[in-house]
Amino acid sequence: MSKKRIGIFGSTGSIGRQALEVIAAHPDRFEVEVLTAQQNASLLIEQALLFKPNAVVIGDESKYTEVKDVLFDKGIKVFAGAAAMVEVAAWDTIDLVLAAIVGFAGLAPTLSALEQGTPVALANKETLVVAGDIVMATARRKGVPIIPVDSEHSAIFQCLLGEPMAKVDKVILTASGGPFLGKKTNFLINVKKDHALQHPNWSMGAKISIDSATLMNKGLEMIEAKWLFGLDAEQIDVVIHPQSIIHSMVQFADGSLKAQMGLPDMKLPIQYALGYPDRLSNDFPRFSFKNYPSLTFEQPDTKTFRNLAIATEVLKKGGNAACVMNAANEEVVLAFLKNRIGFLQMTEVIEETLVKIPFVEKPTLQHYYQADNAAREHAAELIHSLT
């Protein structure tokens, strides 16, 4: 069996690093063709020396020389800049692109890979949030699969195998509730980034950890699920499941439910996506009911965690609303991580930005880029006024 050549776009982030662990554990199945990073040149160099890809791309052009000086003599091609990311994503030497760049920046390379006809393992939910109609239409036109890496969407993907979509009543996304489950606004007004980054179950990057704390992550996942599985807004539910053992569920026309379960370890959905359609063996820890005598569920508190309610309305509204929400959210999360605004102020900025930016019912790709830029500018102004 020939090895599957993987291009990891965002190799220095949490998903990228864990993907390389999976690849290292299966040297007979995978090899690294491309690695990319935005700013972390030192880790990119370290990864390239270990995995010996054909090429690397550093997004920050000021770090090109630093990377090239180390890797050029090793026979590894070195490129820099956003345009290079897009060009390399279209290389026909890549068998599977792992799209793990955080945020809106992941859209262009993902579209480039799909246009080339390369299957995509999608860890960047924002790509579908901001332009899901265009991304999925491109995948259908090119006849290539998008395999979800998010644990919830991987769960749904697995539950749907062999099932006709016409028999799906709804999907139920599970959420841990984050580090502030059960807390009210009088507590949240004082929380700082160190508290918000302490997710109770998952090991994740900073941006998604903050999104989990505000429940925006679950809102983004609702929109992602709409596009990935062709669902209506009314077919997507969220339930709080603090143990994070059931990763999501599908309810069918006869009332039966399928759930995908396992310990909360992102390497499992990463491995599934990289190996698909094969299910690879591993030595990961196994779930035992002895250790989890009780699995509990509750409804999300959308009055306290308003981001989930905002995202639900955006899901129903459609158009460019999700793009605007996502851009504002990326800006406020960055500001919160820099201690420039408070936890609850993130929601306020997102709400105000959604009101300010003109709604476009049937946006083109250009409309999405314009909405993203306008939303970021307005959110930045609001953040500045709060600091």
C-alpha positions as CSV (number, residue, x, y, z in Angstrom):
1,M,0.0,0.0,0.0
2,S,1.4,3.4,-1.0
3,K,1.7,6.0,1.7
4,K,-0.9,8.8,1.8
5,R,0.9,12.2,1.4
6,I,-0.4,14.7,3.8
7,G,-0.3,18.5,3.6
8,I,-0.7,20.0,7.1
9,F,-1.8,23.6,6.8
10,G,-1.3,25.0,10.3
11,S,1.2,22.4,11.6
12,T,2.4,24.3,14.6
13,G,-1.1,24.7,16.2
14,S,-2.8,22.2,18.5
15,I,-4.4,20.2,15.7
16,G,-1.3,20.2,13.6
17,R,0.9,19.0,16.3
18,Q,-1.4,16.2,17.3
19,A,-1.7,15.2,13.6
20,L,2.0,14.8,13.4
21,E,1.9,12.5,16.4
22,V,-0.7,10.4,14.6
23,I,1.5,10.4,11.5
24,A,4.6,9.4,13.5
25,A,2.6,6.5,15.0
26,H,1.7,5.2,11.5
27,P,4.9,5.6,9.4
28,D,3.7,2.8,7.1
29,R,0.5,4.7,6.2
30,F,1.4,8.4,6.0
31,E,4.2,10.7,5.0
32,V,4.3,14.5,5.2
33,E,4.4,16.4,1.9
34,V,3.9,20.0,3.2
35,L,3.9,21.8,6.5
36,T,2.8,25.4,7.0
37,A,2.8,27.9,9.9
38,Q,1.9,31.6,10.2
39,Q,4.6,32.8,12.7
40,N,6.1,30.0,14.7
41,A,9.2,29.6,12.6
42,S,11.3,27.7,15.2
43,L,8.7,25.0,15.6
44,L,8.1,24.8,11.9
45,I,11.9,24.2,11.4
46,E,11.9,21.6,14.1
47,Q,9.0,19.7,12.5
48,A,10.5,19.9,9.1
49,L,13.8,18.5,10.2
50,L,12.0,15.6,11.9
51,F,9.4,14.8,9.2
52,K,11.3,15.9,6.1
53,P,8.5,17.3,3.9
54,N,8.9,18.3,0.3
55,A,8.1,21.9,1.2
56,V,7.2,24.3,4.0
57,V,5.4,27.6,4.0
58,I,5.9,30.4,6.6
59,G,3.0,32.9,6.4
60,D,5.0,35.7,8.0
61,E,7.3,36.8,5.2
62,S,9.7,38.5,7.6
63,K,10.7,35.0,8.8
64,Y,11.4,33.5,5.4
65,T,15.2,33.9,5.7
66,E,15.2,32.3,9.2
67,V,13.5,29.2,7.8
68,K,15.3,29.0,4.5
69,D,18.7,29.3,6.1
70,V,18.1,26.1,8.0
71,L,16.1,24.0,5.6
72,F,17.4,24.9,2.1
73,D,20.5,22.7,2.5
74,K,18.3,19.8,3.6
75,G,16.5,19.7,0.3
76,I,13.3,21.2,1.6
77,K,11.6,23.9,-0.4
78,V,10.8,27.0,1.5
79,F,8.1,29.5,0.6
80,A,6.5,32.5,2.4
81,G,3.3,34.6,2.4
82,A,-0.4,34.1,2.1
83,A,-0.2,33.6,-1.7
84,A,2.3,30.8,-1.3
85,M,-0.1,29.0,1.1
86,V,-2.8,29.1,-1.6
87,E,-0.4,28.0,-4.4
88,V,1.1,25.1,-2.4
89,A,-2.4,23.9,-1.3
90,A,-3.1,23.2,-5.0
91,W,-0.1,20.9,-5.5
92,D,-1.0,17.6,-7.0
93,T,1.6,15.8,-4.9
94,I,-0.7,16.1,-1.9
95,D,-3.2,13.3,-1.3
96,L,-5.0,14.9,1.6
97,V,-5.0,18.4,3.0
98,L,-5.4,18.8,6.7
99,A,-7.0,22.3,7.0
100,A,-5.9,23.3,10.5
101,I,-5.2,27.1,10.0
102,V,-7.2,29.0,12.7
103,G,-9.9,31.4,11.5
104,F,-10.9,33.1,8.3
105,A,-7.3,32.7,7.0
106,G,-7.9,29.1,6.4
107,L,-10.6,29.7,3.7
108,A,-8.4,30.5,0.7
109,P,-6.0,27.5,1.0
110,T,-9.0,25.1,1.6
111,L,-10.7,26.4,-1.6
112,S,-7.5,26.0,-3.5
113,A,-7.1,22.4,-2.5
114,L,-10.7,21.6,-3.4
115,E,-10.3,23.3,-6.8
116,Q,-7.3,21.0,-7.4
117,G,-9.5,18.0,-6.5
118,T,-7.7,17.2,-3.3
119,P,-9.7,15.7,-0.4
120,V,-9.7,17.9,2.7
121,A,-9.7,16.9,6.4
122,L,-11.4,20.0,7.8
123,A,-10.4,21.1,11.3
124,N,-11.0,24.8,10.4
125,K,-14.7,25.3,11.1
126,E,-14.5,29.0,10.3
127,T,-14.1,28.0,6.6
128,L,-17.6,26.6,6.5
129,V,-19.0,29.3,8.9
130,V,-18.0,32.2,6.6
131,A,-18.5,30.6,3.2
132,G,-20.0,27.2,3.6
133,D,-22.2,27.4,0.5
134,I,-19.2,28.1,-1.8
135,V,-16.9,25.6,-0.1
136,M,-19.4,22.7,-0.3
137,A,-20.5,23.6,-3.8
138,T,-16.8,23.5,-4.8
139,A,-16.4,20.1,-3.2
140,R,-19.4,18.7,-5.0
141,R,-18.4,20.1,-8.3
142,K,-15.0,18.6,-8.0
143,G,-16.3,15.3,-6.5
144,V,-14.0,15.4,-3.5
145,P,-14.8,14.6,0.1
146,I,-14.6,16.9,3.1
147,I,-13.9,14.8,6.1
148,P,-14.6,16.6,9.4
149,V,-12.0,16.7,12.1
150,D,-14.0,18.5,14.8
151,S,-14.9,15.8,17.3
152,E,-18.7,16.6,17.1
153,H,-18.8,16.5,13.3
154,S,-16.6,13.5,13.1
155,A,-19.1,11.8,15.4
156,I,-22.0,12.8,13.1
157,F,-20.1,11.7,10.0
158,Q,-19.5,8.3,11.5
159,C,-23.1,8.0,12.7
160,L,-24.4,8.8,9.2
161,L,-22.3,6.1,7.4
162,G,-24.7,3.8,5.6
163,E,-27.7,6.0,6.5
164,P,-29.9,7.9,3.9
165,M,-30.0,11.6,4.7
166,A,-33.7,11.6,4.0
167,K,-34.2,9.5,7.1
168,V,-32.4,12.0,9.4
169,D,-34.7,13.9,11.8
170,K,-32.0,15.9,13.4
171,V,-28.4,16.0,14.8
172,I,-27.6,16.7,18.4
173,L,-24.2,18.4,19.1
174,T,-22.9,17.9,22.5
175,A,-21.1,20.6,24.5
176,S,-19.1,20.2,27.7
177,G,-20.3,23.6,28.9
178,G,-16.7,24.8,29.2
179,P,-15.0,26.0,32.4
180,F,-17.9,28.2,33.4
181,L,-20.7,25.7,33.3
182,G,-23.4,26.8,35.8
183,K,-21.9,30.3,36.3
184,K,-23.9,33.5,36.0
185,T,-23.1,37.0,34.7
186,N,-22.1,38.3,38.1
187,F,-19.3,35.8,38.1
188,L,-18.4,36.1,34.4
189,I,-17.9,39.8,34.5
190,N,-14.7,39.3,36.4
191,V,-13.1,36.3,34.7
192,K,-9.7,36.6,33.0
193,K,-8.1,34.7,30.2
194,D,-6.3,32.3,32.5
195,H,-9.6,31.0,33.8
196,A,-11.2,30.8,30.4
197,L,-8.3,28.8,28.9
198,Q,-8.7,26.0,31.4
199,H,-11.0,23.7,29.5
200,P,-12.2,20.8,31.8
201,N,-11.9,18.0,29.2
202,W,-10.1,18.9,26.0
203,S,-6.6,20.0,25.2
204,M,-7.0,22.7,22.6
205,G,-5.5,26.0,21.2
206,A,-6.2,29.4,22.8
207,K,-8.8,30.6,20.3
208,I,-11.0,27.5,20.4
209,S,-10.7,27.4,24.2
210,I,-12.1,30.9,24.6
211,D,-14.8,30.1,22.1
212,S,-15.7,27.0,24.2
213,A,-15.9,29.2,27.3
214,T,-18.3,31.6,25.7
215,L,-20.2,28.8,23.9
216,M,-19.5,30.5,20.6
217,N,-17.6,27.4,19.6
218,K,-20.9,25.4,19.7
219,G,-22.6,28.1,17.7
220,L,-19.9,27.9,15.0
221,E,-20.3,24.1,15.0
222,M,-24.1,24.5,14.4
223,I,-23.4,26.5,11.3
224,E,-20.6,24.1,10.2
225,A,-23.1,21.1,10.6
226,K,-25.6,22.9,8.4
227,W,-23.2,23.0,5.5
228,L,-21.4,19.7,6.0
229,F,-24.5,17.6,6.2
230,G,-27.1,19.7,4.3
231,L,-29.3,20.4,7.3
232,D,-31.9,23.0,8.1
233,A,-31.5,25.1,11.2
234,E,-34.4,23.3,12.8
235,Q,-32.5,20.0,12.5
236,I,-29.6,21.0,14.7
237,D,-29.8,20.9,18.5
238,V,-27.2,21.4,21.2
239,V,-27.2,19.7,24.6
240,I,-24.7,20.2,27.4
241,H,-22.9,16.9,28.3
242,P,-20.2,17.8,30.9
243,Q,-18.3,14.5,30.6
244,S,-17.6,14.9,26.9
245,I,-17.9,11.1,26.3
246,I,-20.8,11.2,23.7
247,H,-19.4,13.5,21.0
248,S,-22.6,13.9,19.1
249,M,-25.8,12.1,18.1
250,V,-28.1,11.6,15.1
251,Q,-31.8,11.0,15.5
252,F,-33.6,9.2,12.7
253,A,-37.1,9.1,11.3
254,D,-38.1,6.1,13.4
255,G,-37.0,7.9,16.6
256,S,-33.9,5.9,17.1
257,L,-30.6,7.6,18.1
258,K,-27.0,6.8,17.1
259,A,-24.2,8.2,19.3
260,Q,-20.5,8.1,18.8
261,M,-18.6,7.8,22.1
262,G,-15.1,7.8,23.3
263,L,-12.6,9.5,25.6
264,P,-12.1,13.3,24.8
265,D,-8.9,13.0,22.8
266,M,-8.6,15.0,19.6
267,K,-6.1,12.5,18.2
268,L,-9.0,10.1,17.6
269,P,-11.0,12.2,15.1
270,I,-7.7,13.4,13.6
271,Q,-6.6,9.8,13.0
272,Y,-10.1,8.9,11.7
273,A,-9.9,11.7,9.1
274,L,-6.4,11.0,8.0
275,G,-7.1,7.3,7.6
276,Y,-10.5,7.5,6.1
277,P,-12.1,5.3,4.8
278,D,-9.9,2.9,6.8
279,R,-10.2,2.8,10.6
280,L,-6.7,2.5,11.9
281,S,-5.6,0.7,15.1
282,N,-3.9,2.6,17.9
283,D,-2.8,2.4,21.5
284,F,-4.9,5.3,22.8
285,P,-6.5,4.9,26.3
286,R,-9.9,3.1,26.1
287,F,-13.2,4.3,27.6
288,S,-14.5,2.3,30.5
289,F,-18.0,2.6,32.0
290,K,-16.4,1.8,35.4
291,N,-14.8,5.2,35.3
292,Y,-18.0,7.0,34.1
293,P,-20.9,5.5,36.1
294,S,-23.0,8.5,35.2
295,L,-23.4,10.5,31.9
296,T,-25.4,13.6,32.3
297,F,-27.2,16.1,30.1
298,E,-28.8,19.5,30.4
299,Q,-30.0,22.4,28.3
300,P,-27.6,25.2,27.5
301,D,-28.0,28.5,29.4
302,T,-28.4,30.9,26.5
303,K,-29.5,33.8,28.7
304,T,-26.1,33.8,30.4
305,F,-24.0,32.6,27.4
306,R,-25.7,34.7,24.7
307,N,-23.2,33.8,22.0
308,L,-25.0,30.5,21.4
309,A,-28.3,32.4,21.0
310,I,-26.7,34.9,18.6
311,A,-25.2,32.1,16.5
312,T,-28.5,30.3,16.4
313,E,-30.2,33.4,15.0
314,V,-27.3,33.9,12.5
315,L,-27.8,30.2,11.4
316,K,-31.4,30.9,10.7
317,K,-30.8,34.2,8.9
318,G,-28.1,33.0,6.5
319,G,-26.5,35.3,4.0
320,N,-23.3,37.0,5.1
321,A,-24.4,37.1,8.8
322,A,-22.2,34.2,9.9
323,C,-19.2,35.7,8.1
324,V,-19.8,39.0,10.0
325,M,-20.3,37.2,13.3
326,N,-17.1,35.1,12.8
327,A,-15.0,38.2,12.0
328,A,-16.2,40.1,15.0
329,N,-15.6,37.0,17.2
330,E,-12.1,36.5,16.0
331,E,-11.3,40.2,16.9
332,V,-12.9,40.0,20.3
333,V,-11.2,36.8,21.3
334,L,-7.8,38.2,20.3
335,A,-8.6,41.3,22.4
336,F,-9.7,39.3,25.3
337,L,-6.5,37.2,25.2
338,K,-4.5,40.5,25.3
339,N,-6.6,41.6,28.3
340,R,-8.0,44.5,26.4
341,I,-11.7,43.7,27.0
342,G,-13.7,41.7,29.5
343,F,-15.4,38.3,29.0
344,L,-18.9,39.7,28.7
345,Q,-17.8,42.5,26.4
346,M,-17.0,40.0,23.7
347,T,-20.6,39.3,23.2
348,E,-21.6,43.0,23.2
349,V,-19.1,43.8,20.4
350,I,-20.4,40.8,18.3
351,E,-24.0,42.0,18.7
352,E,-23.2,45.6,17.7
353,T,-21.1,44.5,14.7
354,L,-24.0,42.3,13.4
355,V,-26.3,45.3,13.6
356,K,-23.8,47.7,11.9
357,I,-22.6,45.6,8.9
358,P,-25.1,45.5,5.9
359,F,-26.8,42.2,5.4
360,V,-26.3,40.5,2.0
361,E,-28.8,37.6,1.4
362,K,-26.9,35.9,-1.4
363,P,-23.3,36.8,-1.1
364,T,-20.5,36.0,-3.6
365,L,-17.0,35.2,-2.4
366,Q,-16.1,38.8,-2.9
367,H,-19.0,39.8,-0.6
368,Y,-17.7,37.5,2.0
369,Y,-14.2,39.1,1.9
370,Q,-15.8,42.5,2.1
371,A,-18.0,41.6,5.0
372,D,-15.1,40.1,6.8
373,N,-13.0,43.2,6.4
374,A,-15.8,45.6,7.4
375,A,-16.7,43.5,10.4
376,R,-13.2,43.4,11.6
377,E,-12.8,47.2,11.2
378,H,-16.0,47.9,13.1
379,A,-15.2,45.4,15.9
380,A,-11.7,46.9,16.3
381,E,-13.3,50.4,16.7
382,L,-15.6,49.1,19.3
383,I,-12.8,47.3,21.2
384,H,-10.7,50.5,21.1
385,S,-13.6,52.5,22.6
386,L,-13.8,50.0,25.5
387,T,-10.1,50.1,26.4
